[in-house]
Amino acid sequence: MVQTGKKGDISQGQSSDIIIIGGGITGLFSAYYLTMAGKKVRIIEKDLVGSGASHGNCGLLVFSDLLPLCTPGTVQSELVRMIKGKSPLSIKPGINIPLWKFLYKFWTYCNEKSMHHSMGVRNEILNLSRELFEDFFGKQNPCEWEDKGVFIVCKDKDGLKKYGKVKELLEPFGIGHRFLSKEELLEREPAVKSDIAGGYLHSADSHLKPDLLINYLKVYLKTEKKVVFEENCHVKDFSVKNNKIKGVYTSRGEFKADHFVIAAGAWSGLILKNLGISIPVEPGKGYSITMERPGICPKAPCYMYESNVVATPFQTGYRLGGTMEFSGFNLSLNRKRLIKIKEAAKNYMKEPFGEPLIEEWTSLRPMCADDIPIISRLPEQHNAILAAGHGMMGITMATGTGKLVSEMVCEQETSIGVEPFRITRFSL
Ligand SMILES: Cc1cc2nc3c(=O)[nH]c(=O)nc-3n(C[C@H](O)[C@H](O)[C@H](O)COP(=O)(O)OP(=O)(O)OC[C@H]3O[C@@H](n4cnc5c(N)ncnc54)[C@H](O)[C@@H]3O)c2cc1C
């Protein structure tokens, strides 16, 4: 953190009402609602817009996914699965103190009380996001959005039974996942192999092609809403005066604004260190493989339950994605993880791959210890809002998050209570 005055004045020409740090889906939807409220926005992105986790993800809008990752028994069962080589999770051995602190914190949330709390909170933001996405897609569909539900495909009876328990937990929220016998599932989704046990249909869920959504938002915000995009511009530090952020110091100079939104995904914690703030958000690396559509392409996304791998059909392609690797901020492609994804697909899908290959991709999910995003004013610098930690749900929660950010900046009553998303729920 730098006190203003020490580095000279910030050029007037670089001023805007609001600076958003991070050009991922969270930053873009924040800009979308802020400009709707009449604000002048600048987005600062260290690489290119959409180059973080928002590019090659599976594109599911899983409004029914209320269950957080931290549930009773998760740590024990994932450890056993890791030892057996069957877990999507991998943790790089070594001394990484923030990671071990994060994992410990995650473990403290693996109990009934936290799980039920989290389900209620997630339900609120997911309902808000669903309504806002419905409104958004009522006006345009720039990203191959399809409302076909999501299949949970269970290979064996144990998986079917285990998911049955998830279904029971979701029922009080009015989320009806339809059970599908093996025959029903095969009839509805002929792309699935015949040696499965059965599955479920989440009919309230849908999917889209995330890179198309990102590109659309970028062009729309730039041309229609005059949002200024600063790409290849790395935010390094803040200038602060009297507990107010005045500006950001970047690799391309200094920018000032009245309000700041930190929407830097998995990297948000690195930026906040400059303000002496620590958050339990760690990078959870995931992978995807995008191909042309195979001959027998799924009609709707298929979540291969025991393998935690998703096959998403797009109108213009097909994607396999999954795995969760805690290995710091490195973005190298680990071929073993890609092979694991392909093996899962071979196990469940009749024609698991399409030709040619379009992209092999990896990025970092912003994993928050309690699997609830942080959408909150900073405790001291009240003109800054943090919107990060959306984990595996950042696309799904993007509209709700953007709307809440805008309402908080504009000091309006928020669409849902924001107390559960506050940063101070963790001891800082
Ligand atoms: C394999 C995989 C599959 C997934 N599938 C789904 C799914 O089906 N549905 C779903 O809802 N979610 C899914 N997710 C999760 C989702 O992709 C993320 O939650 C979401 O993209 C997070 O968006 P974000 O904008 O917060 O972060 P990001 O998209 O990562 O954006 C943050 C941006 O901030 C920039 N930045 C960082 N530091 C700085 C700095 N100092 N200065 C300037 N800019 C900076 C980064 O470059 C980046 O572009 C998946 C993720 C993965 C990896």
The ligand as an SDF file (V2000), in Angstrom:
LIG
                    3D

 53 58  0  0  0  0  0  0  0  0999 V2000
  -12.1000  -26.7130  -15.4630 C   0  0  0  0  0  0  0  0  0  0  0  0
  -13.0710  -25.7110  -14.8920 C   0  0  0  0  0  0  0  0  0  0  0  0
  -14.4460  -25.9140  -15.0920 C   0  0  0  0  0  0  0  0  0  0  0  0
  -15.3710  -25.0180  -14.5490 C   0  0  0  0  0  0  0  0  0  0  0  0
  -16.6930  -25.1820  -14.8350 N   0  0  0  0  0  0  0  0  0  0  0  0
  -17.6030  -24.2910  -14.3560 C   0  0  0  0  0  0  0  0  0  0  0  0
  -18.9790  -24.4220  -14.6930 C   0  0  0  0  0  0  0  0  0  0  0  0
  -19.3660  -25.3260  -15.4270 O   0  0  0  0  0  0  0  0  0  0  0  0
  -19.8490  -23.5030  -14.1810 N   0  0  0  0  0  0  0  0  0  0  0  0
  -19.4520  -22.4870  -13.3520 C   0  0  0  0  0  0  0  0  0  0  0  0
  -20.3070  -21.7230  -12.8890 O   0  0  0  0  0  0  0  0  0  0  0  0
  -18.1490  -22.3180  -13.0530 N   0  0  0  0  0  0  0  0  0  0  0  0
  -17.2180  -23.1870  -13.5300 C   0  0  0  0  0  0  0  0  0  0  0  0
  -15.9000  -23.0420  -13.2280 N   0  0  0  0  0  0  0  0  0  0  0  0
  -15.5000  -21.9580  -12.3050 C   0  0  0  0  0  0  0  0  0  0  0  0
  -15.4500  -20.6290  -13.0140 C   0  0  0  0  0  0  0  0  0  0  0  0
  -14.6890  -20.7460  -14.1860 O   0  0  0  0  0  0  0  0  0  0  0  0
  -14.8440  -19.5740  -12.0830 C   0  0  0  0  0  0  0  0  0  0  0  0
  -15.4870  -19.6010  -10.8310 O   0  0  0  0  0  0  0  0  0  0  0  0
  -15.0040  -18.1760  -12.6780 C   0  0  0  0  0  0  0  0  0  0  0  0
  -14.5000  -18.1520  -13.9880 O   0  0  0  0  0  0  0  0  0  0  0  0
  -14.3050  -17.1260  -11.8210 C   0  0  0  0  0  0  0  0  0  0  0  0
  -14.4540  -15.9000  -12.4760 O   0  0  0  0  0  0  0  0  0  0  0  0
  -13.6950  -14.6160  -11.9920 P   0  0  0  0  0  0  0  0  0  0  0  0
  -14.0340  -13.5170  -12.9040 O   0  0  0  0  0  0  0  0  0  0  0  0
  -13.9610  -14.4240  -10.5270 O   0  0  0  0  0  0  0  0  0  0  0  0
  -12.1430  -15.0130  -12.1120 O   0  0  0  0  0  0  0  0  0  0  0  0
  -11.2700  -15.1080  -13.4570 P   0  0  0  0  0  0  0  0  0  0  0  0
  -12.0650  -15.4930  -14.6240 O   0  0  0  0  0  0  0  0  0  0  0  0
  -10.0770  -15.9350  -13.1380 O   0  0  0  0  0  0  0  0  0  0  0  0
  -10.8640  -13.5970  -13.6990 O   0  0  0  0  0  0  0  0  0  0  0  0
   -9.9730  -12.9150  -12.8680 C   0  0  0  0  0  0  0  0  0  0  0  0
   -9.1390  -12.0140  -13.7710 C   0  0  0  0  0  0  0  0  0  0  0  0
   -8.3480  -11.1460  -12.9660 O   0  0  0  0  0  0  0  0  0  0  0  0
   -7.1200  -10.9350  -13.6280 C   0  0  0  0  0  0  0  0  0  0  0  0
   -6.1410  -10.4680  -12.6480 N   0  0  0  0  0  0  0  0  0  0  0  0
   -5.6060  -11.1740  -11.6240 C   0  0  0  0  0  0  0  0  0  0  0  0
   -4.7140  -10.4290  -10.9490 N   0  0  0  0  0  0  0  0  0  0  0  0
   -4.6900   -9.2180  -11.5530 C   0  0  0  0  0  0  0  0  0  0  0  0
   -3.9450   -8.0180  -11.3210 C   0  0  0  0  0  0  0  0  0  0  0  0
   -3.0780   -7.9230  -10.3260 N   0  0  0  0  0  0  0  0  0  0  0  0
   -4.1510   -6.9760  -12.1470 N   0  0  0  0  0  0  0  0  0  0  0  0
   -5.0490   -7.0420  -13.1600 C   0  0  0  0  0  0  0  0  0  0  0  0
   -5.7760   -8.1620  -13.4230 N   0  0  0  0  0  0  0  0  0  0  0  0
   -5.6020   -9.2290  -12.6290 C   0  0  0  0  0  0  0  0  0  0  0  0
   -6.8060  -12.3040  -14.1920 C   0  0  0  0  0  0  0  0  0  0  0  0
   -5.8730  -12.2500  -15.2370 O   0  0  0  0  0  0  0  0  0  0  0  0
   -8.1700  -12.7980  -14.6400 C   0  0  0  0  0  0  0  0  0  0  0  0
   -8.4390  -12.5300  -15.9970 O   0  0  0  0  0  0  0  0  0  0  0  0
  -14.9210  -23.9060  -13.7660 C   0  0  0  0  0  0  0  0  0  0  0  0
  -13.5650  -23.6840  -13.5980 C   0  0  0  0  0  0  0  0  0  0  0  0
  -12.6450  -24.5640  -14.1530 C   0  0  0  0  0  0  0  0  0  0  0  0
  -11.1770  -24.3000  -13.9790 C   0  0  0  0  0  0  0  0  0  0  0  0
  1  2  1  0
  2  3  1  0
  2 52  2  0
  3  4  2  0
  4  5  1  0
  4 50  1  0
  5  6  2  0
  6  7  1  0
  6 13  1  0
  7  8  2  0
  7  9  1  0
  9 10  1  0
 10 11  2  0
 10 12  1  0
 12 13  2  0
 13 14  1  0
 14 15  1  0
 14 50  1  0
 15 16  1  0
 16 17  1  0
 16 18  1  0
 18 19  1  0
 18 20  1  0
 20 21  1  0
 20 22  1  0
 22 23  1  0
 23 24  1  0
 24 25  2  0
 24 26  1  0
 24 27  1  0
 27 28  1  0
 28 29  2  0
 28 30  1  0
 28 31  1  0
 31 32  1  0
 32 33  1  0
 33 34  1  0
 33 48  1  0
 34 35  1  0
 35 36  1  0
 35 46  1  0
 36 37  1  0
 36 45  1  0
 37 38  2  0
 38 39  1  0
 39 40  1  0
 39 45  2  0
 40 41  1  0
 40 42  2  0
 42 43  1  0
 43 44  2  0
 44 45  1  0
 46 47  1  0
 46 48  1  0
 48 49  1  0
 50 51  2  0
 51 52  1  0
 52 53  1  0
M  END
$$$$
